[in-house]
């Protein structure tokens, strides 16, 4: 019986680690998106030079999912706001999941 409780505790600890890792990953990805958006305001940045090229390659596939959902407002693409809000919701959900074992 003790072995079963130990295995359950390992499973619960592993799931908690996975949930917190997903939350931290989304937090880091939000920072990368904000950095990419900030670089968009600098006209002298060449997106094909490193490290900007890698940053664009990491963030563009996700941001393209949200393009076209919202129309341009005053000539600005507001889809990154929607993308960030979605990631923040995912982050909050996974930060608040905490499993505990019943004895």
Phi, psi and omega in degrees: 000323180295324179297322180294318178296321179295317178295321178295320179295321177296316178298315180295317178297320179295315178296319177298320177296318179296315181296318179290327177294320177297318178298317180291321178299315180295325177297314179295320181293325175297318178297318178297319179294318179296322177296317179297317179294323178294322179291337178295339180276350180262111186288340184271002180277126177267116184291349182264002175262152176282147003272002184294323181299316178296319178299316179294320179294329179284325188259333184300317180302320179290316181294329179294336177298331185259349179293137179091347178288314177251142177286162176294137178245118183053038177079007181250140176278115182260007179297329176298331177295316178296319179297318180292318178299320177298314179296322179295321177296317177299318181297314180296319179300311183286335175289331184266000174273120176218116182268143176227148180276144173268137179265000000 
